[in-house]
Amino acid sequence: MKKYLIDTNILIEFMHGNETIWRKIREIGIKNCFISGISLCELYFGAYYVKDTKYFAQEIERIIIIRK
């Protein structure tokens, strides 16, 4: 099976519950989706500048845990 590197924009849509993204990731299989260190840093950087920093940081952690 192919492996996919998910970029930051797709991760943000995933975090916002975009059903199309959810369906595609389920179809591909979460174990075949990967996140680069750069995308992870971009997510944390963005989370730092939103009103609810704690919530978005928890969402990022949830994505990381799903991957393990």
Predicted model as a PDB file, atoms N, CA, C, CB and O in Angstrom, pLDDT in the B-factor column:
MODEL        1                                                                  
ATOM      1  N   MET A   1       0.843  -1.189   0.000  1.00 77.00           N  
ATOM      2  CA  MET A   1       0.000   0.000   0.000  1.00 77.00           C  
ATOM      3  C   MET A   1       0.883   1.245   0.000  1.00 77.00           C  
ATOM      4  CB  MET A   1      -0.957   0.002   1.224  1.00 77.00           C  
ATOM      5  O   MET A   1       1.969   1.255   0.580  1.00 77.00           O  
ATOM      6  N   LYS A   2       0.402   2.276  -0.652  1.00 92.00           N  
ATOM      7  CA  LYS A   2       1.128   3.539  -0.694  1.00 92.00           C  
ATOM      8  C   LYS A   2       1.148   4.202   0.679  1.00 92.00           C  
ATOM      9  CB  LYS A   2       0.503   4.478  -1.726  1.00 92.00           C  
ATOM     10  O   LYS A   2       0.261   3.985   1.504  1.00 92.00           O  
ATOM     11  N   LYS A   3       2.171   5.008   0.903  1.00 94.00           N  
ATOM     12  CA  LYS A   3       2.284   5.821   2.110  1.00 94.00           C  
ATOM     13  C   LYS A   3       2.028   7.270   1.714  1.00 94.00           C  
ATOM     14  CB  LYS A   3       3.694   5.653   2.793  1.00 94.00           C  
ATOM     15  O   LYS A   3       2.405   7.686   0.619  1.00 94.00           O  
ATOM     16  N   TYR A   4       1.395   8.040   2.588  1.00 94.00           N  
ATOM     17  CA  TYR A   4       1.032   9.419   2.287  1.00 94.00           C  
ATOM     18  C   TYR A   4       1.582  10.362   3.344  1.00 94.00           C  
ATOM     19  CB  TYR A   4      -0.486   9.564   2.187  1.00 94.00           C  
ATOM     20  O   TYR A   4       1.447  10.118   4.542  1.00 94.00           O  
ATOM     21  N   LEU A   5       2.201  11.436   2.891  1.00 94.00           N  
ATOM     22  CA  LEU A   5       2.672  12.491   3.778  1.00 94.00           C  
ATOM     23  C   LEU A   5       1.609  13.587   3.756  1.00 94.00           C  
ATOM     24  CB  LEU A   5       4.095  13.042   3.340  1.00 94.00           C  
ATOM     25  O   LEU A   5       1.380  14.223   2.727  1.00 94.00           O  
ATOM     26  N   ILE A   6       0.972  13.797   4.886  1.00 92.00           N  
ATOM     27  CA  ILE A   6      -0.140  14.735   4.982  1.00 92.00           C  
ATOM     28  C   ILE A   6       0.397  16.124   5.290  1.00 92.00           C  
ATOM     29  CB  ILE A   6      -1.153  14.288   6.063  1.00 92.00           C  
ATOM     30  O   ILE A   6       1.142  16.301   6.255  1.00 92.00           O  
ATOM     31  N   ASP A   7       0.026  17.109   4.481  1.00 93.00           N  
ATOM     32  CA  ASP A   7       0.542  18.460   4.717  1.00 93.00           C  
ATOM     33  C   ASP A   7      -0.298  19.206   5.749  1.00 93.00           C  
ATOM     34  CB  ASP A   7       0.579  19.250   3.406  1.00 93.00           C  
ATOM     35  O   ASP A   7      -1.357  18.738   6.166  1.00 93.00           O  
ATOM     36  N   THR A   8       0.187  20.354   6.144  1.00 94.00           N  
ATOM     37  CA  THR A   8      -0.422  21.132   7.226  1.00 94.00           C  
ATOM     38  C   THR A   8      -1.865  21.510   6.927  1.00 94.00           C  
ATOM     39  CB  THR A   8       0.388  22.386   7.481  1.00 94.00           C  
ATOM     40  O   THR A   8      -2.721  21.415   7.807  1.00 94.00           O  
ATOM     41  N   ASN A   9      -2.148  21.936   5.704  1.00 94.00           N  
ATOM     42  CA  ASN A   9      -3.518  22.348   5.367  1.00 94.00           C  
ATOM     43  C   ASN A   9      -4.507  21.196   5.515  1.00 94.00           C  
ATOM     44  CB  ASN A   9      -3.570  22.892   3.937  1.00 94.00           C  
ATOM     45  O   ASN A   9      -5.622  21.388   6.002  1.00 94.00           O  
ATOM     46  N   ILE A  10      -4.106  20.022   5.105  1.00 93.00           N  
ATOM     47  CA  ILE A  10      -4.973  18.850   5.241  1.00 93.00           C  
ATOM     48  C   ILE A  10      -5.159  18.504   6.719  1.00 93.00           C  
ATOM     49  CB  ILE A  10      -4.383  17.639   4.472  1.00 93.00           C  
ATOM     50  O   ILE A  10      -6.256  18.141   7.141  1.00 93.00           O  
ATOM     51  N   LEU A  11      -4.091  18.617   7.498  1.00 90.00           N  
ATOM     52  CA  LEU A  11      -4.194  18.350   8.942  1.00 90.00           C  
ATOM     53  C   LEU A  11      -5.152  19.317   9.620  1.00 90.00           C  
ATOM     54  CB  LEU A  11      -2.816  18.440   9.603  1.00 90.00           C  
ATOM     55  O   LEU A  11      -5.926  18.922  10.492  1.00 90.00           O  
ATOM     56  N   ILE A  12      -5.099  20.576   9.222  1.00 89.00           N  
ATOM     57  CA  ILE A  12      -6.004  21.578   9.800  1.00 89.00           C  
ATOM     58  C   ILE A  12      -7.452  21.219   9.468  1.00 89.00           C  
ATOM     59  CB  ILE A  12      -5.663  23.005   9.273  1.00 89.00           C  
ATOM     60  O   ILE A  12      -8.322  21.277  10.337  1.00 89.00           O  
ATOM     61  N   GLU A  13      -7.709  20.850   8.215  1.00 91.00           N  
ATOM     62  CA  GLU A  13      -9.061  20.437   7.820  1.00 91.00           C  
ATOM     63  C   GLU A  13      -9.497  19.197   8.606  1.00 91.00           C  
ATOM     64  CB  GLU A  13      -9.118  20.152   6.297  1.00 91.00           C  
ATOM     65  O   GLU A  13     -10.650  19.094   9.026  1.00 91.00           O  
ATOM     66  N   PHE A  14      -8.577  18.269   8.800  1.00 86.00           N  
ATOM     67  CA  PHE A  14      -8.843  17.069   9.590  1.00 86.00           C  
ATOM     68  C   PHE A  14      -9.260  17.457  11.007  1.00 86.00           C  
ATOM     69  CB  PHE A  14      -7.599  16.150   9.623  1.00 86.00           C  
ATOM     70  O   PHE A  14     -10.232  16.928  11.546  1.00 86.00           O  
ATOM     71  N   MET A  15      -8.512  18.388  11.604  1.00 84.00           N  
ATOM     72  CA  MET A  15      -8.798  18.839  12.974  1.00 84.00           C  
ATOM     73  C   MET A  15     -10.143  19.544  13.066  1.00 84.00           C  
ATOM     74  CB  MET A  15      -7.695  19.772  13.466  1.00 84.00           C  
ATOM     75  O   MET A  15     -10.796  19.505  14.109  1.00 84.00           O  
ATOM     76  N   HIS A  16     -10.556  20.184  11.991  1.00 86.00           N  
ATOM     77  CA  HIS A  16     -11.842  20.882  11.974  1.00 86.00           C  
ATOM     78  C   HIS A  16     -13.003  19.960  11.614  1.00 86.00           C  
ATOM     79  CB  HIS A  16     -11.789  22.034  10.995  1.00 86.00           C  
ATOM     80  O   HIS A  16     -14.148  20.402  11.521  1.00 86.00           O  
ATOM     81  N   GLY A  17     -12.703  18.687  11.415  1.00 88.00           N  
ATOM     82  CA  GLY A  17     -13.755  17.701  11.196  1.00 88.00           C  
ATOM     83  C   GLY A  17     -14.266  17.618   9.765  1.00 88.00           C  
ATOM     84  O   GLY A  17     -15.389  17.164   9.546  1.00 88.00           O  
ATOM     85  N   ASN A  18     -13.478  18.043   8.791  1.00 93.00           N  
ATOM     86  CA  ASN A  18     -13.875  17.960   7.390  1.00 93.00           C  
ATOM     87  C   ASN A  18     -14.160  16.500   7.029  1.00 93.00           C  
ATOM     88  CB  ASN A  18     -12.773  18.554   6.466  1.00 93.00           C  
ATOM     89  O   ASN A  18     -13.261  15.661   7.055  1.00 93.00           O  
ATOM     90  N   GLU A  19     -15.414  16.208   6.693  1.00 95.00           N  
ATOM     91  CA  GLU A  19     -15.835  14.831   6.430  1.00 95.00           C  
ATOM     92  C   GLU A  19     -15.129  14.206   5.234  1.00 95.00           C  
ATOM     93  CB  GLU A  19     -17.320  14.789   6.206  1.00 95.00           C  
ATOM     94  O   GLU A  19     -14.846  13.008   5.242  1.00 95.00           O  
ATOM     95  N   THR A  20     -14.842  14.996   4.211  1.00 95.00           N  
ATOM     96  CA  THR A  20     -14.140  14.468   3.040  1.00 95.00           C  
ATOM     97  C   THR A  20     -12.756  13.970   3.428  1.00 95.00           C  
ATOM     98  CB  THR A  20     -14.030  15.540   1.942  1.00 95.00           C  
ATOM     99  O   THR A  20     -12.324  12.901   2.995  1.00 95.00           O  
ATOM    100  N   ILE A  21     -12.061  14.760   4.253  1.00 93.00           N  
ATOM    101  CA  ILE A  21     -10.727  14.372   4.715  1.00 93.00           C  
ATOM    102  C   ILE A  21     -10.816  13.137   5.589  1.00 93.00           C  
ATOM    103  CB  ILE A  21     -10.056  15.524   5.487  1.00 93.00           C  
ATOM    104  O   ILE A  21     -10.025  12.207   5.430  1.00 93.00           O  
ATOM    105  N   TRP A  22     -11.776  13.114   6.516  1.00 89.00           N  
ATOM    106  CA  TRP A  22     -11.957  11.956   7.393  1.00 89.00           C  
ATOM    107  C   TRP A  22     -12.167  10.682   6.575  1.00 89.00           C  
ATOM    108  CB  TRP A  22     -13.151  12.180   8.342  1.00 89.00           C  
ATOM    109  O   TRP A  22     -11.545   9.652   6.838  1.00 89.00           O  
ATOM    110  N   ARG A  23     -13.064  10.767   5.565  1.00 94.00           N  
ATOM    111  CA  ARG A  23     -13.348   9.596   4.734  1.00 94.00           C  
ATOM    112  C   ARG A  23     -12.106   9.116   3.995  1.00 94.00           C  
ATOM    113  CB  ARG A  23     -14.453   9.915   3.734  1.00 94.00           C  
ATOM    114  O   ARG A  23     -11.838   7.915   3.944  1.00 94.00           O  
ATOM    115  N   LYS A  24     -11.350  10.043   3.426  1.00 93.00           N  
ATOM    116  CA  LYS A  24     -10.154   9.683   2.662  1.00 93.00           C  
ATOM    117  C   LYS A  24      -9.112   9.028   3.566  1.00 93.00           C  
ATOM    118  CB  LYS A  24      -9.556  10.927   1.976  1.00 93.00           C  
ATOM    119  O   LYS A  24      -8.491   8.038   3.178  1.00 93.00           O  
ATOM    120  N   ILE A  25      -8.917   9.566   4.755  1.00 89.00           N  
ATOM    121  CA  ILE A  25      -7.940   8.988   5.681  1.00 89.00           C  
ATOM    122  C   ILE A  25      -8.383   7.592   6.120  1.00 89.00           C  
ATOM    123  CB  ILE A  25      -7.752   9.903   6.914  1.00 89.00           C  
ATOM    124  O   ILE A  25      -7.559   6.686   6.247  1.00 89.00           O  
ATOM    125  N   ARG A  26      -9.684   7.424   6.351  1.00 90.00           N  
ATOM    126  CA  ARG A  26     -10.189   6.084   6.684  1.00 90.00           C  
ATOM    127  C   ARG A  26      -9.960   5.114   5.530  1.00 90.00           C  
ATOM    128  CB  ARG A  26     -11.690   6.141   7.034  1.00 90.00           C  
ATOM    129  O   ARG A  26      -9.587   3.961   5.744  1.00 90.00           O  
ATOM    130  N   GLU A  27     -10.185   5.585   4.315  1.00 94.00           N  
ATOM    131  CA  GLU A  27      -9.985   4.758   3.119  1.00 94.00           C  
ATOM    132  C   GLU A  27      -8.514   4.352   2.966  1.00 94.00           C  
ATOM    133  CB  GLU A  27     -10.458   5.513   1.862  1.00 94.00           C  
ATOM    134  O   GLU A  27      -8.204   3.197   2.675  1.00 94.00           O  
ATOM    135  N   ILE A  28      -7.625   5.313   3.164  1.00 92.00           N  
ATOM    136  CA  ILE A  28      -6.185   5.066   3.041  1.00 92.00           C  
ATOM    137  C   ILE A  28      -5.688   4.197   4.194  1.00 92.00           C  
ATOM    138  CB  ILE A  28      -5.407   6.400   3.005  1.00 92.00           C  
ATOM    139  O   ILE A  28      -4.853   3.310   4.013  1.00 92.00           O  
ATOM    140  N   GLY A  29      -6.220   4.472   5.381  1.00 90.00           N  
ATOM    141  CA  GLY A  29      -5.762   3.800   6.596  1.00 90.00           C  
ATOM    142  C   GLY A  29      -4.803   4.715   7.346  1.00 90.00           C  
ATOM    143  O   GLY A  29      -3.808   5.170   6.782  1.00 90.00           O  
ATOM    144  N   ILE A  30      -5.091   4.978   8.585  1.00 85.00           N  
ATOM    145  CA  ILE A  30      -4.309   5.937   9.385  1.00 85.00           C  
ATOM    146  C   ILE A  30      -2.838   5.522   9.463  1.00 85.00           C  
ATOM    147  CB  ILE A  30      -4.897   6.055  10.808  1.00 85.00           C  
ATOM    148  O   ILE A  30      -1.960   6.381   9.548  1.00 85.00           O  
ATOM    149  N   LYS A  31      -2.567   4.238   9.434  1.00 89.00           N  
ATOM    150  CA  LYS A  31      -1.183   3.764   9.529  1.00 89.00           C  
ATOM    151  C   LYS A  31      -0.388   4.041   8.258  1.00 89.00           C  
ATOM    152  CB  LYS A  31      -1.162   2.276   9.827  1.00 89.00           C  
ATOM    153  O   LYS A  31       0.834   3.892   8.246  1.00 89.00           O  
ATOM    154  N   ASN A  32      -1.069   4.441   7.194  1.00 92.00           N  
ATOM    155  CA  ASN A  32      -0.401   4.776   5.935  1.00 92.00           C  
ATOM    156  C   ASN A  32      -0.246   6.282   5.748  1.00 92.00           C  
ATOM    157  CB  ASN A  32      -1.175   4.193   4.765  1.00 92.00           C  
ATOM    158  O   ASN A  32       0.239   6.734   4.711  1.00 92.00           O  
ATOM    159  N   CYS A  33      -0.654   7.055   6.745  1.00 90.00           N  
ATOM    160  CA  CYS A  33      -0.564   8.514   6.695  1.00 90.00           C  
ATOM    161  C   CYS A  33       0.524   8.983   7.660  1.00 90.00           C  
ATOM    162  CB  CYS A  33      -1.934   9.172   7.046  1.00 90.00           C  
ATOM    163  O   CYS A  33       0.609   8.515   8.795  1.00 90.00           O  
ATOM    164  N   PHE A  34       1.336   9.896   7.198  1.00 92.00           N  
ATOM    165  CA  PHE A  34       2.454  10.381   7.999  1.00 92.00           C  
ATOM    166  C   PHE A  34       2.447  11.902   8.059  1.00 92.00           C  
ATOM    167  CB  PHE A  34       3.785   9.876   7.429  1.00 92.00           C  
ATOM    168  O   PHE A  34       1.912  12.570   7.174  1.00 92.00           O  
ATOM    169  N   ILE A  35       3.051  12.438   9.116  1.00 91.00           N  
ATOM    170  CA  ILE A  35       3.135  13.881   9.338  1.00 91.00           C  
ATOM    171  C   ILE A  35       4.606  14.245   9.442  1.00 91.00           C  
ATOM    172  CB  ILE A  35       2.348  14.319  10.628  1.00 91.00           C  
ATOM    173  O   ILE A  35       5.355  13.607  10.182  1.00 91.00           O  
ATOM    174  N   SER A  36       5.023  15.268   8.702  1.00 92.00           N  
ATOM    175  CA  SER A  36       6.423  15.698   8.786  1.00 92.00           C  
ATOM    176  C   SER A  36       6.627  16.539  10.043  1.00 92.00           C  
ATOM    177  CB  SER A  36       6.833  16.503   7.518  1.00 92.00           C  
ATOM    178  O   SER A  36       5.681  17.103  10.594  1.00 92.00           O  
ATOM    179  N   GLY A  37       7.857  16.609  10.475  1.00 91.00           N  
ATOM    180  CA  GLY A  37       8.202  17.453  11.618  1.00 91.00           C  
ATOM    181  C   GLY A  37       7.877  18.919  11.339  1.00 91.00           C  
ATOM    182  O   GLY A  37       7.489  19.658  12.244  1.00 91.00           O  
ATOM    183  N   ILE A  38       8.035  19.331  10.094  1.00 94.00           N  
ATOM    184  CA  ILE A  38       7.737  20.719   9.721  1.00 94.00           C  
ATOM    185  C   ILE A  38       6.246  20.996   9.889  1.00 94.00           C  
ATOM    186  CB  ILE A  38       8.178  21.003   8.261  1.00 94.00           C  
ATOM    187  O   ILE A  38       5.864  22.027  10.443  1.00 94.00           O  
ATOM    188  N   SER A  39       5.406  20.083   9.416  1.00 92.00           N  
ATOM    189  CA  SER A  39       3.959  20.274   9.578  1.00 92.00           C  
ATOM    190  C   SER A  39       3.569  20.299  11.043  1.00 92.00           C  
ATOM    191  CB  SER A  39       3.186  19.169   8.855  1.00 92.00           C  
ATOM    192  O   SER A  39       2.724  21.095  11.452  1.00 92.00           O  
ATOM    193  N   LEU A  40       4.175  19.442  11.825  1.00 89.00           N  
ATOM    194  CA  LEU A  40       3.890  19.416  13.259  1.00 89.00           C  
ATOM    195  C   LEU A  40       4.258  20.756  13.901  1.00 89.00           C  
ATOM    196  CB  LEU A  40       4.659  18.263  13.942  1.00 89.00           C  
ATOM    197  O   LEU A  40       3.490  21.291  14.701  1.00 89.00           O  
ATOM    198  N   CYS A  41       5.424  21.297  13.558  1.00 89.00           N  
ATOM    199  CA  CYS A  41       5.839  22.599  14.090  1.00 89.00           C  
ATOM    200  C   CYS A  41       4.891  23.708  13.633  1.00 89.00           C  
ATOM    201  CB  CYS A  41       7.278  22.922  13.653  1.00 89.00           C  
ATOM    202  O   CYS A  41       4.571  24.611  14.405  1.00 89.00           O  
ATOM    203  N   GLU A  42       4.445  23.639  12.383  1.00 91.00           N  
ATOM    204  CA  GLU A  42       3.501  24.644  11.887  1.00 91.00           C  
ATOM    205  C   GLU A  42       2.187  24.587  12.660  1.00 91.00           C  
ATOM    206  CB  GLU A  42       3.240  24.440  10.386  1.00 91.00           C  
ATOM    207  O   GLU A  42       1.592  25.625  12.953  1.00 91.00           O  
ATOM    208  N   LEU A  43       1.734  23.382  12.989  1.00 89.00           N  
ATOM    209  CA  LEU A  43       0.503  23.253  13.768  1.00 89.00           C  
ATOM    210  C   LEU A  43       0.665  23.859  15.162  1.00 89.00           C  
ATOM    211  CB  LEU A  43       0.095  21.778  13.880  1.00 89.00           C  
ATOM    212  O   LEU A  43      -0.200  24.604  15.622  1.00 89.00           O  
ATOM    213  N   TYR A  44       1.768  23.542  15.829  1.00 87.00           N  
ATOM    214  CA  TYR A  44       2.009  24.110  17.161  1.00 87.00           C  
ATOM    215  C   TYR A  44       2.160  25.630  17.101  1.00 87.00           C  
ATOM    216  CB  TYR A  44       3.264  23.484  17.787  1.00 87.00           C  
ATOM    217  O   TYR A  44       1.666  26.340  17.977  1.00 87.00           O  
ATOM    218  N   PHE A  45       2.835  26.123  16.079  1.00 87.00           N  
ATOM    219  CA  PHE A  45       2.999  27.565  15.909  1.00 87.00           C  
ATOM    220  C   PHE A  45       1.634  28.232  15.752  1.00 87.00           C  
ATOM    221  CB  PHE A  45       3.897  27.873  14.686  1.00 87.00           C  
ATOM    222  O   PHE A  45       1.352  29.254  16.377  1.00 87.00           O  
ATOM    223  N   GLY A  46       0.789  27.631  14.904  1.00 85.00           N  
ATOM    224  CA  GLY A  46      -0.558  28.167  14.716  1.00 85.00           C  
ATOM    225  C   GLY A  46      -1.391  28.091  15.979  1.00 85.00           C  
ATOM    226  O   GLY A  46      -2.146  29.015  16.282  1.00 85.00           O  
ATOM    227  N   ALA A  47      -1.261  26.994  16.724  1.00 83.00           N  
ATOM    228  CA  ALA A  47      -2.030  26.824  17.965  1.00 83.00           C  
ATOM    229  C   ALA A  47      -1.660  27.890  18.990  1.00 83.00           C  
ATOM    230  CB  ALA A  47      -1.794  25.424  18.557  1.00 83.00           C  
ATOM    231  O   ALA A  47      -2.498  28.314  19.785  1.00 83.00           O  
ATOM    232  N   TYR A  48      -0.416  28.315  18.966  1.00 83.00           N  
ATOM    233  CA  TYR A  48       0.055  29.322  19.913  1.00 83.00           C  
ATOM    234  C   TYR A  48      -0.662  30.661  19.709  1.00 83.00           C  
ATOM    235  CB  TYR A  48       1.570  29.511  19.774  1.00 83.00           C  
ATOM    236  O   TYR A  48      -0.808  31.434  20.655  1.00 83.00           O  
ATOM    237  N   TYR A  49      -1.107  30.935  18.485  1.00 82.00           N  
ATOM    238  CA  TYR A  49      -1.687  32.232  18.160  1.00 82.00           C  
ATOM    239  C   TYR A  49      -3.209  32.258  18.078  1.00 82.00           C  
ATOM    240  CB  TYR A  49      -1.136  32.694  16.879  1.00 82.00           C  
ATOM    241  O   TYR A  49      -3.775  33.270  17.664  1.00 82.00           O  
ATOM    242  N   VAL A  50      -3.880  31.196  18.454  1.00 80.00           N  
ATOM    243  CA  VAL A  50      -5.345  31.206  18.455  1.00 80.00           C  
ATOM    244  C   VAL A  50      -5.849  31.482  19.863  1.00 80.00           C  
ATOM    245  CB  VAL A  50      -5.913  29.861  17.925  1.00 80.00           C  
ATOM    246  O   VAL A  50      -5.098  31.393  20.834  1.00 80.00           O  
ATOM    247  N   LYS A  51      -7.136  31.820  19.961  1.00 77.00           N  
ATOM    248  CA  LYS A  51      -7.722  32.145  21.266  1.00 77.00           C  
ATOM    249  C   LYS A  51      -7.644  30.969  22.237  1.00 77.00           C  
ATOM    250  CB  LYS A  51      -9.176  32.575  21.096  1.00 77.00           C  
ATOM    251  O   LYS A  51      -7.295  31.140  23.405  1.00 77.00           O  
ATOM    252  N   ASP A  52      -7.971  29.784  21.746  1.00 78.00           N  
ATOM    253  CA  ASP A  52      -8.011  28.608  22.611  1.00 78.00           C  
ATOM    254  C   ASP A  52      -6.787  27.718  22.366  1.00 78.00           C  
ATOM    255  CB  ASP A  52      -9.310  27.809  22.374  1.00 78.00           C  
ATOM    256  O   ASP A  52      -6.906  26.616  21.831  1.00 78.00           O  
ATOM    257  N   THR A  53      -5.625  28.207  22.763  1.00 78.00           N  
ATOM    258  CA  THR A  53      -4.355  27.513  22.536  1.00 78.00           C  
ATOM    259  C   THR A  53      -4.381  26.103  23.114  1.00 78.00           C  
ATOM    260  CB  THR A  53      -3.200  28.307  23.148  1.00 78.00           C  
ATOM    261  O   THR A  53      -3.924  25.159  22.470  1.00 78.00           O  
ATOM    262  N   LYS A  54      -4.909  25.957  24.317  1.00 80.00           N  
ATOM    263  CA  LYS A  54      -4.914  24.657  24.983  1.00 80.00           C  
ATOM    264  C   LYS A  54      -5.711  23.632  24.171  1.00 80.00           C  
ATOM    265  CB  LYS A  54      -5.499  24.784  26.401  1.00 80.00           C  
ATOM    266  O   LYS A  54      -5.275  22.492  24.014  1.00 80.00           O  
ATOM    267  N   TYR A  55      -6.867  24.031  23.659  1.00 78.00           N  
ATOM    268  CA  TYR A  55      -7.702  23.124  22.874  1.00 78.00           C  
ATOM    269  C   TYR A  55      -6.954  22.640  21.636  1.00 78.00           C  
ATOM    270  CB  TYR A  55      -9.014  23.816  22.466  1.00 78.00           C  
ATOM    271  O   TYR A  55      -6.919  21.440  21.364  1.00 78.00           O  
ATOM    272  N   PHE A  56      -6.359  23.560  20.890  1.00 79.00           N  
ATOM    273  CA  PHE A  56      -5.674  23.164  19.658  1.00 79.00           C  
ATOM    274  C   PHE A  56      -4.421  22.339  19.946  1.00 79.00           C  
ATOM    275  CB  PHE A  56      -5.304  24.399  18.844  1.00 79.00           C  
ATOM    276  O   PHE A  56      -4.091  21.435  19.180  1.00 79.00           O  
ATOM    277  N   ALA A  57      -3.733  22.634  21.023  1.00 80.00           N  
ATOM    278  CA  ALA A  57      -2.572  21.816  21.403  1.00 80.00           C  
ATOM    279  C   ALA A  57      -3.037  20.391  21.724  1.00 80.00           C  
ATOM    280  CB  ALA A  57      -1.824  22.442  22.630  1.00 80.00           C  
ATOM    281  O   ALA A  57      -2.356  19.426  21.376  1.00 80.00           O  
ATOM    282  N   GLN A  58      -4.187  20.254  22.384  1.00 82.00           N  
ATOM    283  CA  GLN A  58      -4.728  18.931  22.689  1.00 82.00           C  
ATOM    284  C   GLN A  58      -5.129  18.195  21.407  1.00 82.00           C  
ATOM    285  CB  GLN A  58      -5.938  19.053  23.633  1.00 82.00           C  
ATOM    286  O   GLN A  58      -4.941  16.983  21.300  1.00 82.00           O  
ATOM    287  N   GLU A  59      -5.678  18.927  20.441  1.00 80.00           N  
ATOM    288  CA  GLU A  59      -6.041  18.324  19.165  1.00 80.00           C  
ATOM    289  C   GLU A  59      -4.807  17.802  18.427  1.00 80.00           C  
ATOM    290  CB  GLU A  59      -6.786  19.336  18.295  1.00 80.00           C  
ATOM    291  O   GLU A  59      -4.848  16.731  17.821  1.00 80.00           O  
ATOM    292  N   ILE A  60      -3.731  18.549  18.479  1.00 82.00           N  
ATOM    293  CA  ILE A  60      -2.480  18.125  17.847  1.00 82.00           C  
ATOM    294  C   ILE A  60      -1.979  16.854  18.517  1.00 82.00           C  
ATOM    295  CB  ILE A  60      -1.407  19.245  17.928  1.00 82.00           C  
ATOM    296  O   ILE A  60      -1.563  15.913  17.841  1.00 82.00           O  
ATOM    297  N   GLU A  61      -2.017  16.827  19.836  1.00 82.00           N  
ATOM    298  CA  GLU A  61      -1.591  15.639  20.578  1.00 82.00           C  
ATOM    299  C   GLU A  61      -2.463  14.441  20.215  1.00 82.00           C  
ATOM    300  CB  GLU A  61      -1.647  15.898  22.096  1.00 82.00           C  
ATOM    301  O   GLU A  61      -1.969  13.319  20.110  1.00 82.00           O  
ATOM    302  N   ARG A  62      -3.756  14.679  20.024  1.00 78.00           N  
ATOM    303  CA  ARG A  62      -4.669  13.603  19.653  1.00 78.00           C  
ATOM    304  C   ARG A  62      -4.285  13.010  18.307  1.00 78.00           C  
ATOM    305  CB  ARG A  62      -6.113  14.112  19.613  1.00 78.00           C  
ATOM    306  O   ARG A  62      -4.327  11.793  18.129  1.00 78.00           O  
ATOM    307  N   ILE A  63      -3.911  13.858  17.361  1.00 75.00           N  
ATOM    308  CA  ILE A  63      -3.483  13.380  16.048  1.00 75.00           C  
ATOM    309  C   ILE A  63      -2.225  12.537  16.182  1.00 75.00           C  
ATOM    310  CB  ILE A  63      -3.237  14.561  15.090  1.00 75.00           C  
ATOM    311  O   ILE A  63      -2.100  11.493  15.541  1.00 75.00           O  
ATOM    312  N   ILE A  64      -1.307  12.983  17.004  1.00 75.00           N  
ATOM    313  CA  ILE A  64      -0.056  12.243  17.194  1.00 75.00           C  
ATOM    314  C   ILE A  64      -0.341  10.881  17.826  1.00 75.00           C  
ATOM    315  CB  ILE A  64       0.930  13.052  18.076  1.00 75.00           C  
ATOM    316  O   ILE A  64       0.247   9.878  17.420  1.00 75.00           O  
ATOM    317  N   ILE A  65      -1.221  10.836  18.797  1.00 71.00           N  
ATOM    318  CA  ILE A  65      -1.570   9.582  19.474  1.00 71.00           C  
ATOM    319  C   ILE A  65      -2.265   8.627  18.506  1.00 71.00           C  
ATOM    320  CB  ILE A  65      -2.476   9.857  20.696  1.00 71.00           C  
ATOM    321  O   ILE A  65      -2.005   7.424  18.531  1.00 71.00           O  
ATOM    322  N   ILE A  66      -3.146   9.152  17.655  1.00 65.00           N  
ATOM    323  CA  ILE A  66      -3.827   8.308  16.672  1.00 65.00           C  
ATOM    324  C   ILE A  66      -2.808   7.597  15.801  1.00 65.00           C  
ATOM    325  CB  ILE A  66      -4.785   9.141  15.801  1.00 65.00           C  
ATOM    326  O   ILE A  66      -3.001   6.438  15.435  1.00 65.00           O  
ATOM    327  N   ARG A  67      -1.738   8.276  15.472  1.00 58.00           N  
ATOM    328  CA  ARG A  67      -0.716   7.729  14.587  1.00 58.00           C  
ATOM    329  C   ARG A  67       0.085   6.595  15.218  1.00 58.00           C  
ATOM    330  CB  ARG A  67       0.217   8.821  14.163  1.00 58.00           C  
ATOM    331  O   ARG A  67       0.636   5.762  14.498  1.00 58.00           O  
ATOM    332  N   LYS A  68       0.161   6.547  16.542  1.00 56.00           N  
ATOM    333  CA  LYS A  68       1.030   5.548  17.193  1.00 56.00           C  
ATOM    334  C   LYS A  68       0.424   4.177  17.195  1.00 56.00           C  
ATOM    335  CB  LYS A  68       1.330   5.953  18.608  1.00 56.00           C  
ATOM    336  O   LYS A  68       1.031   3.235  17.705  1.00 56.00           O  
TER     337      LYS A  68                                                      
ENDMDL                                                                          
END                                                                             
